[in-house]
Structure formats: structure tokens, C-alpha cells
């Protein structure tokens, strides 16, 4: 994921279904790890795009 952010990717999600976690990568921000999600939104990168827990893990 670091390679993607180094090459101007604005938002990246690394899904880990085994641990039920999502790592969120943003340009110029530290990685964020979340667990027990119900929904993820793509913020202002893909307006209106969201994944629900059923689709994620």
C-alpha cells in the first residue's frame, strides 16, 4: 500500500477478513486500523461509494 500512496493514490483500503480489520491509507496521513466496522465510505474520493460489513468481511 505504501507504493500506491507514494504514487498519488488518495485513499486505499486493505481488508483483512481473518482478523476482521481494515487498514486505511491516505496520502500524507499515518495508517489507520479499524475493526468491527459496519460501513466504510470513500469520503470525498468516490462520493456516495460505501461498503457495508456484509460486503467487506
mmCIF file of the N, C-alpha and C atoms, coordinates in Angstrom:
data_MODEL
# 
_entry.id   MODEL 
# 
loop_
_atom_site.group_PDB 
_atom_site.id 
_atom_site.type_symbol 
_atom_site.label_atom_id 
_atom_site.label_alt_id 
_atom_site.label_comp_id 
_atom_site.label_asym_id 
_atom_site.label_entity_id 
_atom_site.label_seq_id 
_atom_site.pdbx_PDB_ins_code 
_atom_site.Cartn_x 
_atom_site.Cartn_y 
_atom_site.Cartn_z 
_atom_site.occupancy 
_atom_site.B_iso_or_equiv 
_atom_site.pdbx_formal_charge 
_atom_site.auth_seq_id 
_atom_site.auth_comp_id 
_atom_site.auth_asym_id 
_atom_site.auth_atom_id 
_atom_site.pdbx_PDB_model_num 
ATOM 1   N N  . UNK A 1 1  ? 0.817   -1.188  0.000  1.00 0.00 ? 1  UNK A N  1 
ATOM 2   C CA . UNK A 1 1  ? 0.000   0.000   0.000  1.00 0.00 ? 1  UNK A CA 1 
ATOM 3   C C  . UNK A 1 1  ? 0.867   1.263   0.000  1.00 0.00 ? 1  UNK A C  1 
ATOM 4   N N  . UNK A 1 2  ? 2.035   1.157   0.583  1.00 0.00 ? 2  UNK A N  1 
ATOM 5   C CA . UNK A 1 2  ? 2.919   2.322   0.589  1.00 0.00 ? 2  UNK A CA 1 
ATOM 6   C C  . UNK A 1 2  ? 3.275   2.746   -0.837 1.00 0.00 ? 2  UNK A C  1 
ATOM 7   N N  . UNK A 1 3  ? 3.471   1.772   -1.705 1.00 0.00 ? 3  UNK A N  1 
ATOM 8   C CA . UNK A 1 3  ? 3.781   2.094   -3.101 1.00 0.00 ? 3  UNK A CA 1 
ATOM 9   C C  . UNK A 1 3  ? 2.632   2.849   -3.760 1.00 0.00 ? 3  UNK A C  1 
ATOM 10  N N  . UNK A 1 4  ? 1.398   2.457   -3.450 1.00 0.00 ? 4  UNK A N  1 
ATOM 11  C CA . UNK A 1 4  ? 0.246   3.158   -4.020 1.00 0.00 ? 4  UNK A CA 1 
ATOM 12  C C  . UNK A 1 4  ? 0.191   4.604   -3.526 1.00 0.00 ? 4  UNK A C  1 
ATOM 13  N N  . UNK A 1 5  ? 0.349   4.802   -2.223 1.00 0.00 ? 5  UNK A N  1 
ATOM 14  C CA . UNK A 1 5  ? 0.275   6.166   -1.709 1.00 0.00 ? 5  UNK A CA 1 
ATOM 15  C C  . UNK A 1 5  ? 1.455   7.007   -2.193 1.00 0.00 ? 5  UNK A C  1 
ATOM 16  N N  . UNK A 1 6  ? 2.620   6.363   -2.358 1.00 0.00 ? 6  UNK A N  1 
ATOM 17  C CA . UNK A 1 6  ? 3.770   7.084   -2.907 1.00 0.00 ? 6  UNK A CA 1 
ATOM 18  C C  . UNK A 1 6  ? 3.520   7.544   -4.339 1.00 0.00 ? 6  UNK A C  1 
ATOM 19  N N  . UNK A 1 7  ? 2.609   6.874   -5.030 1.00 0.00 ? 7  UNK A N  1 
ATOM 20  C CA . UNK A 1 7  ? 2.310   7.209   -6.425 1.00 0.00 ? 7  UNK A CA 1 
ATOM 21  C C  . UNK A 1 7  ? 0.960   7.909   -6.561 1.00 0.00 ? 7  UNK A C  1 
ATOM 22  N N  . UNK A 1 8  ? 0.610   8.681   -5.544 1.00 0.00 ? 8  UNK A N  1 
ATOM 23  C CA . UNK A 1 8  ? -0.531  9.613   -5.576 1.00 0.00 ? 8  UNK A CA 1 
ATOM 24  C C  . UNK A 1 8  ? -1.908  8.999   -5.379 1.00 0.00 ? 8  UNK A C  1 
ATOM 25  N N  . UNK A 1 9  ? -2.001  7.767   -4.908 1.00 0.00 ? 9  UNK A N  1 
ATOM 26  C CA . UNK A 1 9  ? -3.318  7.230   -4.558 1.00 0.00 ? 9  UNK A CA 1 
ATOM 27  C C  . UNK A 1 9  ? -3.825  7.989   -3.342 1.00 0.00 ? 9  UNK A C  1 
ATOM 28  N N  . UNK A 1 10 ? -5.031  8.491   -3.413 1.00 0.00 ? 10 UNK A N  1 
ATOM 29  C CA . UNK A 1 10 ? -5.561  9.325   -2.332 1.00 0.00 ? 10 UNK A CA 1 
ATOM 30  C C  . UNK A 1 10 ? -6.123  8.520   -1.175 1.00 0.00 ? 10 UNK A C  1 
ATOM 31  N N  . UNK A 1 11 ? -6.640  7.316   -1.450 1.00 0.00 ? 11 UNK A N  1 
ATOM 32  C CA . UNK A 1 11 ? -7.266  6.508   -0.414 1.00 0.00 ? 11 UNK A CA 1 
ATOM 33  C C  . UNK A 1 11 ? -7.094  5.042   -0.764 1.00 0.00 ? 11 UNK A C  1 
ATOM 34  N N  . UNK A 1 12 ? -6.669  4.243   0.212  1.00 0.00 ? 12 UNK A N  1 
ATOM 35  C CA . UNK A 1 12 ? -6.540  2.806   -0.001 1.00 0.00 ? 12 UNK A CA 1 
ATOM 36  C C  . UNK A 1 12 ? -7.063  2.047   1.198  1.00 0.00 ? 12 UNK A C  1 
ATOM 37  N N  . UNK A 1 13 ? -7.772  0.960   0.938  1.00 0.00 ? 13 UNK A N  1 
ATOM 38  C CA . UNK A 1 13 ? -8.275  0.090   1.998  1.00 0.00 ? 13 UNK A CA 1 
ATOM 39  C C  . UNK A 1 13 ? -7.638  -1.276  1.838  1.00 0.00 ? 13 UNK A C  1 
ATOM 40  N N  . UNK A 1 14 ? -7.058  -1.790  2.879  1.00 0.00 ? 14 UNK A N  1 
ATOM 41  C CA . UNK A 1 14 ? -6.522  -3.142  2.888  1.00 0.00 ? 14 UNK A CA 1 
ATOM 42  C C  . UNK A 1 14 ? -7.399  -3.950  3.831  1.00 0.00 ? 14 UNK A C  1 
ATOM 43  N N  . UNK A 1 15 ? -8.203  -4.848  3.261  1.00 0.00 ? 15 UNK A N  1 
ATOM 44  C CA . UNK A 1 15 ? -9.183  -5.614  4.030  1.00 0.00 ? 15 UNK A CA 1 
ATOM 45  C C  . UNK A 1 15 ? -8.564  -6.910  4.528  1.00 0.00 ? 15 UNK A C  1 
ATOM 46  N N  . UNK A 1 16 ? -8.746  -7.201  5.800  1.00 0.00 ? 16 UNK A N  1 
ATOM 47  C CA . UNK A 1 16 ? -8.245  -8.425  6.403  1.00 0.00 ? 16 UNK A CA 1 
ATOM 48  C C  . UNK A 1 16 ? -9.419  -9.158  7.043  1.00 0.00 ? 16 UNK A C  1 
ATOM 49  N N  . UNK A 1 17 ? -10.092 -10.041 6.279  1.00 0.00 ? 17 UNK A N  1 
ATOM 50  C CA . UNK A 1 17 ? -11.270 -10.716 6.819  1.00 0.00 ? 17 UNK A CA 1 
ATOM 51  C C  . UNK A 1 17 ? -10.952 -11.658 7.975  1.00 0.00 ? 17 UNK A C  1 
ATOM 52  N N  . UNK A 1 18 ? -9.765  -12.230 7.984  1.00 0.00 ? 18 UNK A N  1 
ATOM 53  C CA . UNK A 1 18 ? -9.414  -13.171 9.050  1.00 0.00 ? 18 UNK A CA 1 
ATOM 54  C C  . UNK A 1 18 ? -9.414  -12.476 10.418 1.00 0.00 ? 18 UNK A C  1 
ATOM 55  N N  . UNK A 1 19 ? -8.834  -11.284 10.489 1.00 0.00 ? 19 UNK A N  1 
ATOM 56  C CA . UNK A 1 19 ? -8.790  -10.530 11.749 1.00 0.00 ? 19 UNK A CA 1 
ATOM 57  C C  . UNK A 1 19 ? -9.936  -9.533  11.865 1.00 0.00 ? 19 UNK A C  1 
ATOM 58  N N  . UNK A 1 20 ? -10.783 -9.471  10.852 1.00 0.00 ? 20 UNK A N  1 
ATOM 59  C CA . UNK A 1 20 ? -11.900 -8.532  10.784 1.00 0.00 ? 20 UNK A CA 1 
ATOM 60  C C  . UNK A 1 20 ? -11.425 -7.100  11.023 1.00 0.00 ? 20 UNK A C  1 
ATOM 61  N N  . UNK A 1 21 ? -10.386 -6.730  10.277 1.00 0.00 ? 21 UNK A N  1 
ATOM 62  C CA . UNK A 1 21 ? -9.829  -5.386  10.366 1.00 0.00 ? 21 UNK A CA 1 
ATOM 63  C C  . UNK A 1 21 ? -9.690  -4.783  8.982  1.00 0.00 ? 21 UNK A C  1 
ATOM 64  N N  . UNK A 1 22 ? -9.659  -3.477  8.966  1.00 0.00 ? 22 UNK A N  1 
ATOM 65  C CA . UNK A 1 22 ? -9.414  -2.728  7.735  1.00 0.00 ? 22 UNK A CA 1 
ATOM 66  C C  . UNK A 1 22 ? -8.309  -1.721  8.028  1.00 0.00 ? 22 UNK A C  1 
ATOM 67  N N  . UNK A 1 23 ? -7.299  -1.718  7.182  1.00 0.00 ? 23 UNK A N  1 
ATOM 68  C CA . UNK A 1 23 ? -6.249  -0.711  7.280  1.00 0.00 ? 23 UNK A CA 1 
ATOM 69  C C  . UNK A 1 23 ? -6.568  0.360   6.250  1.00 0.00 ? 23 UNK A C  1 
ATOM 70  N N  . UNK A 1 24 ? -6.600  1.596   6.692  1.00 0.00 ? 24 UNK A N  1 
ATOM 71  C CA . UNK A 1 24 ? -6.947  2.716   5.815  1.00 0.00 ? 24 UNK A CA 1 
ATOM 72  C C  . UNK A 1 24 ? -5.697  3.556   5.587  1.00 0.00 ? 24 UNK A C  1 
ATOM 73  N N  . UNK A 1 25 ? -5.373  3.737   4.322  1.00 0.00 ? 25 UNK A N  1 
ATOM 74  C CA . UNK A 1 25 ? -4.191  4.503   3.933  1.00 0.00 ? 25 UNK A CA 1 
ATOM 75  C C  . UNK A 1 25 ? -4.641  5.752   3.200  1.00 0.00 ? 25 UNK A C  1 
ATOM 76  N N  . UNK A 1 26 ? -4.100  6.887   3.608  1.00 0.00 ? 26 UNK A N  1 
ATOM 77  C CA . UNK A 1 26 ? -4.354  8.161   2.937  1.00 0.00 ? 26 UNK A CA 1 
ATOM 78  C C  . UNK A 1 26 ? -3.016  8.832   2.675  1.00 0.00 ? 26 UNK A C  1 
ATOM 79  N N  . UNK A 1 27 ? -2.972  9.541   1.584  1.00 0.00 ? 27 UNK A N  1 
ATOM 80  C CA . UNK A 1 27 ? -1.769  10.318  1.283  1.00 0.00 ? 27 UNK A CA 1 
ATOM 81  C C  . UNK A 1 27 ? -1.496  11.300  2.409  1.00 0.00 ? 27 UNK A C  1 
ATOM 82  N N  . UNK A 1 28 ? -0.259  11.413  2.830  1.00 0.00 ? 28 UNK A N  1 
ATOM 83  C CA . UNK A 1 28 ? 0.164   12.383  3.843  1.00 0.00 ? 28 UNK A CA 1 
ATOM 84  C C  . UNK A 1 28 ? -0.490  12.176  5.205  1.00 0.00 ? 28 UNK A C  1 
ATOM 85  N N  . UNK A 1 29 ? -0.932  10.947  5.506  1.00 0.00 ? 29 UNK A N  1 
ATOM 86  C CA . UNK A 1 29 ? -1.509  10.636  6.812  1.00 0.00 ? 29 UNK A CA 1 
ATOM 87  C C  . UNK A 1 29 ? -0.992  9.279   7.262  1.00 0.00 ? 29 UNK A C  1 
ATOM 88  N N  . UNK A 1 30 ? -0.897  9.073   8.571  1.00 0.00 ? 30 UNK A N  1 
ATOM 89  C CA . UNK A 1 30 ? -0.490  7.750   9.038  1.00 0.00 ? 30 UNK A CA 1 
ATOM 90  C C  . UNK A 1 30 ? -1.586  6.717   8.791  1.00 0.00 ? 30 UNK A C  1 
ATOM 91  N N  . UNK A 1 31 ? -1.179  5.467   8.704  1.00 0.00 ? 31 UNK A N  1 
ATOM 92  C CA . UNK A 1 31 ? -2.125  4.369   8.519  1.00 0.00 ? 31 UNK A CA 1 
ATOM 93  C C  . UNK A 1 31 ? -3.065  4.300   9.713  1.00 0.00 ? 31 UNK A C  1 
ATOM 94  N N  . UNK A 1 32 ? -4.327  3.959   9.446  1.00 0.00 ? 32 UNK A N  1 
ATOM 95  C CA . UNK A 1 32 ? -5.326  3.816   10.497 1.00 0.00 ? 32 UNK A CA 1 
ATOM 96  C C  . UNK A 1 32 ? -5.874  2.398   10.417 1.00 0.00 ? 32 UNK A C  1 
ATOM 97  N N  . UNK A 1 33 ? -5.976  1.709   11.547 1.00 0.00 ? 33 UNK A N  1 
ATOM 98  C CA . UNK A 1 33 ? -6.506  0.350   11.581 1.00 0.00 ? 33 UNK A CA 1 
ATOM 99  C C  . UNK A 1 33 ? -7.818  0.370   12.348 1.00 0.00 ? 33 UNK A C  1 
ATOM 100 N N  . UNK A 1 34 ? -8.862  -0.153  11.702 1.00 0.00 ? 34 UNK A N  1 
ATOM 101 C CA . UNK A 1 34 ? -10.180 -0.205  12.327 1.00 0.00 ? 34 UNK A CA 1 
ATOM 102 C C  . UNK A 1 34 ? -10.661 -1.644  12.371 1.00 0.00 ? 34 UNK A C  1 
ATOM 103 N N  . UNK A 1 35 ? -11.472 -1.944  13.371 1.00 0.00 ? 35 UNK A N  1 
ATOM 104 C CA . UNK A 1 35 ? -12.088 -3.262  13.452 1.00 0.00 ? 35 UNK A CA 1 
ATOM 105 C C  . UNK A 1 35 ? -13.568 -3.095  13.782 1.00 0.00 ? 35 UNK A C  1 
ATOM 106 N N  . UNK A 1 36 ? -14.301 -4.162  13.605 1.00 0.00 ? 36 UNK A N  1 
ATOM 107 C CA . UNK A 1 36 ? -15.733 -4.195  13.870 1.00 0.00 ? 36 UNK A CA 1 
ATOM 108 C C  . UNK A 1 36 ? -16.446 -3.057  13.143 1.00 0.00 ? 36 UNK A C  1 
ATOM 109 N N  . UNK A 1 37 ? -16.232 -2.987  11.872 1.00 0.00 ? 37 UNK A N  1 
ATOM 110 C CA . UNK A 1 37 ? -16.865 -1.960  11.048 1.00 0.00 ? 37 UNK A CA 1 
ATOM 111 C C  . UNK A 1 37 ? -18.259 -2.392  10.623 1.00 0.00 ? 37 UNK A C  1 
ATOM 112 N N  . UNK A 1 38 ? -19.135 -1.447  10.478 1.00 0.00 ? 38 UNK A N  1 
ATOM 113 C CA . UNK A 1 38 ? -20.430 -1.730  9.882  1.00 0.00 ? 38 UNK A CA 1 
ATOM 114 C C  . UNK A 1 38 ? -20.511 -1.149  8.475  1.00 0.00 ? 38 UNK A C  1 
ATOM 115 N N  . UNK A 1 39 ? -19.802 -0.041  8.246  1.00 0.00 ? 39 UNK A N  1 
ATOM 116 C CA . UNK A 1 39 ? -19.800 0.573   6.923  1.00 0.00 ? 39 UNK A CA 1 
ATOM 117 C C  . UNK A 1 39 ? -18.552 1.430   6.744  1.00 0.00 ? 39 UNK A C  1 
ATOM 118 N N  . UNK A 1 40 ? -18.029 1.424   5.526  1.00 0.00 ? 40 UNK A N  1 
ATOM 119 C CA . UNK A 1 40 ? -16.903 2.296   5.172  1.00 0.00 ? 40 UNK A CA 1 
ATOM 120 C C  . UNK A 1 40 ? -17.337 3.161   4.013  1.00 0.00 ? 40 UNK A C  1 
ATOM 121 N N  . UNK A 1 41 ? -17.010 4.434   4.085  1.00 0.00 ? 41 UNK A N  1 
ATOM 122 C CA . UNK A 1 41 ? -17.326 5.354   2.999  1.00 0.00 ? 41 UNK A CA 1 
ATOM 123 C C  . UNK A 1 41 ? -16.035 5.860   2.372  1.00 0.00 ? 41 UNK A C  1 
ATOM 124 N N  . UNK A 1 42 ? -16.087 6.120   1.092  1.00 0.00 ? 42 UNK A N  1 
ATOM 125 C CA . UNK A 1 42 ? -14.901 6.561   0.359  1.00 0.00 ? 42 UNK A CA 1 
ATOM 126 C C  . UNK A 1 42 ? -14.694 8.067   0.452  1.00 0.00 ? 42 UNK A C  1 
ATOM 127 N N  . UNK A 1 43 ? -15.353 8.684   1.405  1.00 0.00 ? 43 UNK A N  1 
ATOM 128 C CA . UNK A 1 43 ? -15.197 10.102  1.699  1.00 0.00 ? 43 UNK A CA 1 
ATOM 129 C C  . UNK A 1 43 ? -15.350 10.934  0.439  1.00 0.00 ? 43 UNK A C  1 
ATOM 130 N N  . UNK A 1 44 ? -14.469 11.879  0.239  1.00 0.00 ? 44 UNK A N  1 
ATOM 131 C CA . UNK A 1 44 ? -14.587 12.751  -0.937 1.00 0.00 ? 44 UNK A CA 1 
ATOM 132 C C  . UNK A 1 44 ? -13.829 12.210  -2.148 1.00 0.00 ? 44 UNK A C  1 
ATOM 133 N N  . UNK A 1 45 ? -13.285 10.983  -2.045 1.00 0.00 ? 45 UNK A N  1 
ATOM 134 C CA . UNK A 1 45 ? -12.564 10.396  -3.175 1.00 0.00 ? 45 UNK A CA 1 
ATOM 135 C C  . UNK A 1 45 ? -13.545 9.805   -4.182 1.00 0.00 ? 45 UNK A C  1 
ATOM 136 N N  . UNK A 1 46 ? -14.510 9.048   -3.704 1.00 0.00 ? 46 UNK A N  1 
ATOM 137 C CA . UNK A 1 46 ? -15.584 8.485   -4.538 1.00 0.00 ? 46 UNK A CA 1 
ATOM 138 C C  . UNK A 1 46 ? -16.905 8.825   -3.866 1.00 0.00 ? 46 UNK A C  1 
ATOM 139 N N  . UNK A 1 47 ? -17.395 9.997   -4.102 1.00 0.00 ? 47 UNK A N  1 
ATOM 140 C CA . UNK A 1 47 ? -18.596 10.485  -3.438 1.00 0.00 ? 47 UNK A CA 1 
ATOM 141 C C  . UNK A 1 47 ? -19.751 9.500   -3.609 1.00 0.00 ? 47 UNK A C  1 
ATOM 142 N N  . UNK A 1 48 ? -20.360 9.136   -2.488 1.00 0.00 ? 48 UNK A N  1 
ATOM 143 C CA . UNK A 1 48 ? -21.501 8.235   -2.493 1.00 0.00 ? 48 UNK A CA 1 
ATOM 144 C C  . UNK A 1 48 ? -21.154 6.764   -2.446 1.00 0.00 ? 48 UNK A C  1 
ATOM 145 N N  . UNK A 1 49 ? -19.883 6.401   -2.569 1.00 0.00 ? 49 UNK A N  1 
ATOM 146 C CA . UNK A 1 49 ? -19.474 4.990   -2.548 1.00 0.00 ? 49 UNK A CA 1 
ATOM 147 C C  . UNK A 1 49 ? -19.285 4.542   -1.109 1.00 0.00 ? 49 UNK A C  1 
ATOM 148 N N  . UNK A 1 50 ? -19.882 3.390   -0.772 1.00 0.00 ? 50 UNK A N  1 
ATOM 149 C CA . UNK A 1 50 ? -19.740 2.836   0.574  1.00 0.00 ? 50 UNK A CA 1 
ATOM 150 C C  . UNK A 1 50 ? -19.796 1.321   0.498  1.00 0.00 ? 50 UNK A C  1 
ATOM 151 N N  . UNK A 1 51 ? -19.107 0.678   1.427  1.00 0.00 ? 51 UNK A N  1 
ATOM 152 C CA . UNK A 1 51 ? -19.167 -0.777  1.581  1.00 0.00 ? 51 UNK A CA 1 
ATOM 153 C C  . UNK A 1 51 ? -19.776 -1.079  2.935  1.00 0.00 ? 51 UNK A C  1 
ATOM 154 N N  . UNK A 1 52 ? -20.695 -2.019  2.974  1.00 0.00 ? 52 UNK A N  1 
ATOM 155 C CA . UNK A 1 52 ? -21.258 -2.446  4.253  1.00 0.00 ? 52 UNK A CA 1 
ATOM 156 C C  . UNK A 1 52 ? -20.494 -3.655  4.756  1.00 0.00 ? 52 UNK A C  1 
ATOM 157 N N  . UNK A 1 53 ? -20.640 -3.958  6.002  1.00 0.00 ? 53 UNK A N  1 
ATOM 158 C CA . UNK A 1 53 ? -19.912 -5.068  6.623  1.00 0.00 ? 53 UNK A CA 1 
ATOM 159 C C  . UNK A 1 53 ? -20.160 -6.381  5.881  1.00 0.00 ? 53 UNK A C  1 
ATOM 160 N N  . UNK A 1 54 ? -21.370 -6.638  5.444  1.00 0.00 ? 54 UNK A N  1 
ATOM 161 C CA . UNK A 1 54 ? -21.677 -7.869  4.733  1.00 0.00 ? 54 UNK A CA 1 
ATOM 162 C C  . UNK A 1 54 ? -20.830 -8.000  3.476  1.00 0.00 ? 54 UNK A C  1 
ATOM 163 N N  . UNK A 1 55 ? -20.518 -6.890  2.817  1.00 0.00 ? 55 UNK A N  1 
ATOM 164 C CA . UNK A 1 55 ? -19.724 -6.906  1.604  1.00 0.00 ? 55 UNK A CA 1 
ATOM 165 C C  . UNK A 1 55 ? -18.225 -6.909  1.881  1.00 0.00 ? 55 UNK A C  1 
ATOM 166 N N  . UNK A 1 56 ? -17.827 -6.521  3.080  1.00 0.00 ? 56 UNK A N  1 
ATOM 167 C CA . UNK A 1 56 ? -16.416 -6.373  3.394  1.00 0.00 ? 56 UNK A CA 1 
ATOM 168 C C  . UNK A 1 56 ? -15.819 -7.674  3.930  1.00 0.00 ? 56 UNK A C  1 
ATOM 169 N N  . UNK A 1 57 ? -16.404 -8.189  5.019  1.00 0.00 ? 57 UNK A N  1 
ATOM 170 C CA . UNK A 1 57 ? -15.772 -9.294  5.737  1.00 0.00 ? 57 UNK A CA 1 
ATOM 171 C C  . UNK A 1 57 ? -16.598 -10.552 5.701  1.00 0.00 ? 57 UNK A C  1 
# 
